[in-house]
Amino acid sequence: MGTAENAELVRRGYEAFNAGDLATLSELFAEDAVWHVAGSGVLSGTKQGRDAILAYFGELGARTQGNFQAAVQDIVGGENHTVAIQQTQGTNNGKTLDMATVITFVVRDGKITEGREFFEDTAKADDFWV
């Protein structure tokens, strides 16, 4: 796949994520994919495998009573990485999260094999999930 196809695959992933469509997300991730979440909060760390990644996504929704959204600002495709810039929004236990986030994706053979989340304010993101 080329850079345009990788960017489109990531865009489809965002659409599925925001719609809560775990079946489509499951198709887009490699079974052995890895997801890295910056910070030292309760949801930070590495998620090994598609099932763990989807469970993490489900946790984002559960902790925000379904109102967590990742609003895509731009997606840039490269030879080795596809980068998504998003505005992350949600509420949790009276707290509001509204910050810029960047996720780098590695796509191989038409599947997402790795994701790395970077937050505008990692400490604030960590505190939000408590």
Secondary structure in CASP SS format (residue, H / E / C, confidence):
PFRMAT SS
TARGET T0000
AUTHOR 0000-0000-0000
METHOD secondary structure of the structure
MODEL  1
M C 1.00
G C 1.00
T H 1.00
A H 1.00
E H 1.00
N H 1.00
A H 1.00
E H 1.00
L H 1.00
V H 1.00
R H 1.00
R H 1.00
G H 1.00
Y H 1.00
E H 1.00
A H 1.00
F H 1.00
N H 1.00
A H 1.00
G C 1.00
D C 1.00
L H 1.00
A H 1.00
T H 1.00
L H 1.00
S H 1.00
E H 1.00
L H 1.00
F E 1.00
A E 1.00
E E 1.00
D E 1.00
A E 1.00
V E 1.00
W E 1.00
H E 1.00
V E 1.00
A C 1.00
G C 1.00
S C 1.00
G C 1.00
V C 1.00
L C 1.00
S C 1.00
G E 1.00
T E 1.00
K E 1.00
Q E 1.00
G C 1.00
R H 1.00
D H 1.00
A H 1.00
I H 1.00
L H 1.00
A H 1.00
Y H 1.00
F H 1.00
G H 1.00
E H 1.00
L H 1.00
G H 1.00
A H 1.00
R H 1.00
T C 1.00
Q C 1.00
G C 1.00
N C 1.00
F C 1.00
Q E 1.00
A E 1.00
A E 1.00
V E 1.00
Q E 1.00
D E 1.00
I E 1.00
V E 1.00
G E 1.00
G C 1.00
E C 1.00
N C 1.00
H C 1.00
T E 1.00
V E 1.00
A E 1.00
I E 1.00
Q E 1.00
Q E 1.00
T E 1.00
Q E 1.00
G E 1.00
T E 1.00
N E 1.00
N C 1.00
G C 1.00
K E 1.00
T E 1.00
L E 1.00
D E 1.00
M E 1.00
A E 1.00
T E 1.00
V E 1.00
I E 1.00
T E 1.00
F E 1.00
V E 1.00
V E 1.00
R E 1.00
D C 1.00
G C 1.00
K E 1.00
I E 1.00
T E 1.00
E E 1.00
G E 1.00
R E 1.00
E E 1.00
F E 1.00
F E 1.00
E C 1.00
D C 1.00
T H 1.00
A H 1.00
K H 1.00
A H 1.00
D H 1.00
D H 1.00
F H 1.00
W C 1.00
V C 1.00
END
